[in-house]
Amino acid sequence: MALRYDTPSLMRWNARAYDSSFGYVSAHGEPLIDLLDPRPGERIFDLGCGTGVLTADIAARGTTVLGMDGSAAMIEVAVAHHPGLDFMIGDGANFRVGEPYDAVFSNAALHWMGRDPDAVIHCVRTALTPGGRFVAEMGGAGNCAALTSAMLTAWREYGLPEPELPWYFPSPAEYALRLEKGGFTVRLLEYFDRPTPLDECPNGAADWVRMFAGSLLDGVPPATVEPLLRRVNELAAPALRRESGWVADYVRLRFAAVRA
């Protein structure tokens, strides 16, 4: 196992909660591995690997895998759980690899790299051999619309400055154009709704906000956090709470492209 450090992420992650209450993030990545179709002997780069669950699944198919994430907490867990694999901490918009890879894989991570998506695509292309594959799934336009609407309304009702949301959810046309301008040929692109049960989130939207937008709570007065999150739940409930429990209104953008 090798652990290398580069630029750390500004997003603070609770890696334990990510695997326990939000394990669906990795579970829904299995079809993406099938689309990647990793072959024995290939070199695969897992961009935004999180705690390494899918990195290990790809490695189990006989490949050599390097997982990279911007969160030191995530990489710490990945190293502990998968000691035979290689991981590094790095910035998706500013990374380099020593030798090119046959494929770059990314699940539920590219939407966290919205500061400069073209730089991310450039780094991916540089990391690939000619004809190498870029296979990924990310949040697409409209992803979490009800959740974010509830958040913005609650912040406004409490007289708080409008939060700067940390995600980038492009339309299919926008991201396909970015890929083509970045030197890729798009072979497949899918855009679909994927309502996702929050089975392990007893506090519904509030739990989701704590995990995926926790940094936005840093600027909220401590005494306001709990009533603010209760209000988020009240606002989100009509759209997202079912008899069976809470559901996140996910919209996904999945693609496969090759380096031209």
C-alpha positions as CSV (number, residue, x, y, z in Angstrom):
1,M,0.0,0.0,0.0
2,A,1.2,3.5,-0.9
3,L,-0.3,6.7,0.5
4,R,0.7,9.9,-1.2
5,Y,-0.4,13.5,-0.3
6,D,-1.3,16.3,-2.6
7,T,-3.8,19.2,-2.2
8,P,-6.4,18.5,0.5
9,S,-10.1,19.1,0.1
10,L,-11.9,22.1,1.6
11,M,-14.9,19.9,2.2
12,R,-14.8,18.2,5.6
13,W,-16.2,14.6,5.5
14,N,-17.5,12.3,8.2
15,A,-16.1,9.2,6.7
16,R,-17.8,6.9,9.2
17,A,-21.2,8.3,8.5
18,Y,-20.5,8.2,4.8
19,D,-20.1,4.4,4.9
20,S,-22.8,3.7,7.5
21,S,-25.8,6.0,6.8
22,F,-24.8,6.8,3.2
23,G,-23.5,3.5,1.9
24,Y,-25.9,3.7,-1.0
25,V,-23.4,6.0,-2.7
26,S,-21.1,3.1,-3.3
27,A,-23.9,0.5,-3.7
28,H,-25.3,2.4,-6.7
29,G,-21.8,2.4,-8.3
30,E,-21.9,-1.2,-9.2
31,P,-23.6,-0.7,-12.5
32,L,-21.0,1.9,-13.3
33,I,-18.2,-0.8,-12.8
34,D,-20.0,-3.0,-15.3
35,L,-20.0,-0.1,-17.8
36,L,-16.3,0.4,-17.1
37,D,-15.8,-3.4,-17.8
38,P,-12.3,-3.6,-16.2
39,R,-10.1,-6.3,-17.6
40,P,-7.4,-8.2,-15.9
41,G,-4.0,-6.5,-16.2
42,E,-5.5,-3.0,-16.8
43,R,-4.4,0.1,-14.9
44,I,-7.4,2.0,-13.5
45,F,-7.5,5.4,-11.8
46,D,-10.4,5.9,-9.4
47,L,-11.0,9.6,-9.2
48,G,-12.9,10.6,-6.0
49,C,-12.6,7.2,-4.5
50,G,-14.0,8.0,-1.1
51,T,-13.5,5.2,1.4
52,G,-12.3,2.8,-1.4
53,V,-15.3,0.5,-1.6
54,L,-15.5,0.6,-5.4
55,T,-11.7,0.8,-5.7
56,A,-11.5,-2.6,-4.1
57,D,-14.3,-4.0,-6.3
58,I,-12.4,-2.8,-9.4
59,A,-9.1,-4.3,-8.1
60,A,-10.9,-7.6,-7.5
61,R,-11.4,-8.0,-11.2
62,G,-7.6,-8.3,-11.7
63,T,-6.7,-4.7,-12.3
64,T,-4.1,-2.4,-10.8
65,V,-5.9,0.5,-9.2
66,L,-4.9,3.8,-7.7
67,G,-7.6,5.6,-5.7
68,M,-7.5,9.4,-5.2
69,D,-9.7,11.6,-3.1
70,G,-9.5,15.2,-1.9
71,S,-10.5,14.2,1.7
72,A,-7.8,13.0,4.1
73,A,-10.5,11.5,6.3
74,M,-11.8,9.4,3.4
75,I,-8.3,8.2,2.4
76,E,-7.5,7.3,6.0
77,V,-10.5,5.0,6.1
78,A,-9.7,3.6,2.6
79,V,-6.1,2.7,3.7
80,A,-7.4,1.1,6.9
81,H,-10.0,-1.0,5.1
82,H,-8.0,-1.9,2.0
83,P,-4.4,-2.2,3.1
84,G,-3.3,-3.9,-0.2
85,L,-4.4,-1.1,-2.4
86,D,-2.8,2.2,-3.3
87,F,-4.4,5.6,-2.4
88,M,-3.5,9.2,-2.6
89,I,-4.9,12.5,-1.5
90,G,-5.2,14.9,-4.4
91,D,-7.1,17.7,-6.2
92,G,-9.2,16.5,-9.2
93,A,-8.5,19.8,-11.0
94,N,-4.7,19.6,-10.5
95,F,-3.2,16.1,-10.4
96,R,-0.6,14.1,-12.4
97,V,0.3,10.5,-12.6
98,G,3.6,8.9,-13.2
99,E,2.4,6.5,-15.9
100,P,-0.8,6.6,-18.0
101,Y,-3.8,4.6,-17.2
102,D,-6.1,2.5,-19.3
103,A,-9.2,4.0,-17.7
104,V,-10.3,6.7,-15.3
105,F,-13.4,5.8,-13.2
106,S,-15.4,8.2,-11.1
107,N,-18.6,7.7,-9.1
108,A,-20.5,10.5,-7.4
109,A,-17.4,12.7,-7.2
110,L,-17.2,15.0,-10.3
111,H,-20.1,17.2,-9.0
112,W,-17.8,18.1,-6.1
113,M,-15.2,19.4,-8.6
114,G,-17.1,22.2,-10.0
115,R,-14.6,25.0,-9.4
116,D,-13.0,24.2,-12.7
117,P,-14.6,21.2,-14.5
118,D,-12.5,21.8,-17.7
119,A,-9.3,21.4,-15.6
120,V,-10.6,18.1,-14.2
121,I,-11.3,16.9,-17.7
122,H,-7.8,18.0,-18.8
123,C,-6.2,16.1,-15.9
124,V,-8.2,13.0,-16.7
125,R,-7.2,13.1,-20.4
126,T,-3.5,13.6,-19.4
127,A,-3.8,10.6,-17.1
128,L,-5.0,8.3,-19.9
129,T,-3.3,6.4,-22.7
130,P,-4.6,7.2,-26.2
131,G,-7.9,5.5,-26.6
132,G,-8.2,5.3,-22.8
133,R,-11.7,5.3,-21.2
134,F,-13.3,7.8,-19.0
135,V,-16.3,6.3,-17.3
136,A,-18.2,8.3,-14.6
137,E,-21.5,9.1,-13.0
138,M,-22.3,12.4,-11.3
139,G,-25.2,14.5,-10.3
140,G,-26.9,16.1,-13.3
141,A,-29.1,19.2,-13.8
142,G,-32.0,19.1,-11.3
143,N,-30.2,16.9,-8.9
144,C,-31.4,17.4,-5.3
145,A,-33.7,20.2,-6.5
146,A,-36.2,19.8,-3.6
147,L,-33.5,19.4,-1.0
148,T,-31.6,22.5,-2.1
149,S,-34.8,24.5,-2.4
150,A,-35.7,23.6,1.2
151,M,-32.3,24.6,2.3
152,L,-32.3,28.0,0.6
153,T,-35.8,28.8,1.8
154,A,-34.9,27.9,5.4
155,W,-31.7,30.0,5.3
156,R,-33.7,32.9,4.0
157,E,-36.4,32.6,6.6
158,Y,-33.8,32.7,9.3
159,G,-32.3,35.8,7.9
160,L,-29.0,34.1,7.0
161,P,-26.9,34.9,4.0
162,E,-27.7,32.7,1.0
163,P,-25.3,29.8,1.1
164,E,-23.0,29.1,-1.8
165,L,-23.9,25.5,-2.7
166,P,-20.8,23.4,-3.2
167,W,-22.0,21.3,-6.1
168,Y,-21.9,21.4,-9.9
169,F,-24.8,19.7,-11.7
170,P,-24.5,20.1,-15.4
171,S,-27.0,19.3,-18.2
172,P,-26.1,16.4,-20.5
173,A,-25.5,18.8,-23.4
174,E,-23.2,21.0,-21.3
175,Y,-21.0,18.2,-20.0
176,A,-20.9,16.4,-23.4
177,L,-19.6,19.7,-24.9
178,R,-17.0,20.0,-22.2
179,L,-15.8,16.4,-22.8
180,E,-15.6,17.0,-26.6
181,K,-13.7,20.2,-26.2
182,G,-11.4,18.5,-23.7
183,G,-10.3,15.9,-26.3
184,F,-12.8,13.1,-25.7
185,T,-15.3,11.2,-27.9
186,V,-18.5,10.5,-26.0
187,R,-19.6,7.0,-26.6
188,L,-22.6,6.9,-24.2
189,L,-24.4,9.4,-22.1
190,E,-27.4,8.7,-19.9
191,Y,-29.5,11.2,-17.9
192,F,-32.1,9.8,-15.5
193,D,-34.0,10.3,-12.3
194,R,-32.9,8.0,-9.4
195,P,-35.0,8.7,-6.3
196,T,-32.9,7.2,-3.5
197,P,-34.3,6.0,-0.2
198,L,-32.5,7.5,2.8
199,D,-33.1,4.4,4.9
200,E,-30.5,5.1,7.5
201,C,-31.4,8.7,8.0
202,P,-34.0,8.9,10.7
203,N,-33.9,12.7,10.6
204,G,-34.4,12.8,6.9
205,A,-33.3,15.9,5.0
206,A,-31.5,17.2,8.1
207,D,-29.2,14.2,8.2
208,W,-28.5,14.6,4.4
209,V,-27.6,18.3,5.0
210,R,-25.3,17.4,7.8
211,M,-23.4,14.9,5.6
212,F,-23.3,16.6,2.2
213,A,-23.6,20.3,3.1
214,G,-22.1,20.3,6.6
215,S,-19.7,23.1,5.8
216,L,-22.6,25.4,5.1
217,L,-23.6,25.1,8.8
218,D,-20.2,26.6,9.9
219,G,-21.5,30.1,9.4
220,V,-24.8,29.4,11.3
221,P,-25.0,30.5,14.9
222,P,-24.9,27.3,17.0
223,A,-28.2,28.0,18.7
224,T,-29.9,28.3,15.2
225,V,-28.6,25.0,13.7
226,E,-31.2,22.6,15.1
227,P,-34.3,24.8,14.5
228,L,-32.9,25.6,11.0
229,L,-32.6,21.9,10.2
230,R,-36.0,21.2,11.5
231,R,-37.3,23.8,9.2
232,V,-35.4,22.2,6.3
233,N,-37.3,19.0,7.1
234,E,-40.6,20.7,7.2
235,L,-40.1,22.3,3.8
236,A,-38.7,19.2,2.2
237,A,-41.2,16.8,3.6
238,P,-44.1,17.3,1.1
239,A,-41.8,16.3,-1.8
240,L,-39.5,13.9,-0.2
241,R,-41.1,12.1,2.7
242,R,-43.1,8.9,1.9
243,E,-44.9,6.5,4.0
244,S,-41.9,4.2,3.7
245,G,-39.4,7.0,4.7
246,W,-37.4,9.8,3.3
247,V,-36.2,9.8,-0.4
248,A,-33.5,12.0,-1.9
249,D,-34.4,13.5,-5.3
250,Y,-31.3,12.4,-7.2
251,V,-30.9,13.0,-11.0
252,R,-27.8,11.3,-12.4
253,L,-25.6,11.9,-15.4
254,R,-23.7,8.8,-16.5
255,F,-21.2,8.7,-19.4
256,A,-18.5,6.7,-21.1
257,A,-16.0,8.5,-23.3
258,V,-12.6,7.7,-24.8
259,R,-9.5,9.9,-25.2
260,A,-9.5,11.0,-28.8
